[in-house]
Amino acid sequence: MKEGIHPNYRDVVFVDQSNGFQFVTRSTIQTKDSIEHNGKTMPLVKLETTSESHPFYTGTQKSVDNLGGRVEKFRNKFAHLKK
C-alpha cells in the first residue's frame, strides 16, 4: 500500500443517544469528540438510533393493520364509492 493516501482506520466508539448503548467497531469516520473506553481514549460518534433502540429490531413496531381496525373502518366508510 502507498503511504499517506489511505484514511486512518481505527477503533471508534458509537453511542446510541436514546438509551446509552455503546459499541466499538473499526471506522475511518472523522470526529471531534472522544470518550474514555476500557482505559483508552477513543473517537466518539453519537447516533440517534441503533438496533438496540429501533422499533423494527426491538419488536415494538406496530402494524397499520393492527391499530384498532383503522384500515377496516376506512374501507367500510368508503365502500360505497368503489366502482
C-alpha positions in Angstrom: 0.0 0.0 0.0 1.1 3.5 -0.7 2.0 5.6 2.4 0.0 8.7 3.2 -3.0 8.2 0.8 -5.3 6.0 3.0 -7.6 7.3 5.7 -6.9 6.4 9.3 -8.7 3.1 10.0 -9.1 2.8 13.8 -11.4 1.7 16.6 -14.3 4.1 17.2 -17.0 4.1 19.9 -20.6 4.6 18.7 -23.2 5.6 21.3 -27.0 5.5 21.0 -28.2 8.8 22.4 -31.7 7.4 23.2 -30.5 4.6 25.6 -26.8 5.0 26.1 -25.9 1.7 24.4 -22.2 1.7 23.2 -20.3 -0.5 20.8 -16.9 -0.4 19.3 -16.1 -1.0 15.7 -13.4 0.0 13.3 -14.0 3.0 11.0 -12.4 5.8 9.1 -15.1 8.4 10.2 -13.7 11.8 11.3 -15.0 13.1 14.7 -14.1 15.8 17.1 -15.5 14.0 20.2 -13.7 11.4 22.2 -14.5 9.1 25.1 -12.7 7.0 27.7 -13.5 3.4 26.9 -11.8 0.4 28.7 -8.9 2.6 29.7 -8.3 4.0 26.3 -9.3 7.4 24.8 -11.2 6.6 21.6 -13.0 8.7 19.0 -16.8 9.0 19.7 -19.7 9.1 17.3 -23.2 9.9 18.7 -26.1 8.2 17.0 -29.9 8.9 17.2 -30.9 5.2 17.0 -29.3 1.8 16.7 -30.5 -1.7 16.5 -30.9 -1.6 20.3 -33.5 1.2 20.2 -35.1 1.0 16.7 -38.7 -0.4 16.9 -38.1 -2.8 14.0 -35.3 -4.6 15.8 -36.7 -4.4 19.3 -40.1 -5.9 18.3 -42.1 -2.9 19.3 -43.0 -1.9 15.8 -46.8 -1.6 15.2 -48.5 -2.8 12.1 -51.1 -0.5 10.4 -53.5 -3.4 10.2 -53.4 -4.0 14.0 -54.1 -0.4 15.1 -57.7 -0.9 16.3 -59.1 -1.9 12.9 -58.5 1.6 11.3 -58.0 0.2 7.9 -61.2 -1.9 8.1 -63.1 1.2 9.3 -61.8 3.2 6.4 -62.8 0.5 3.9 -66.3 0.3 5.4 -66.8 4.0 5.4 -65.8 4.4 1.7 -67.0 1.1 0.3 -70.0 2.8 -1.4 -67.6 4.8 -3.6 -65.9 1.8 -5.0 -67.0 1.2 -8.7 
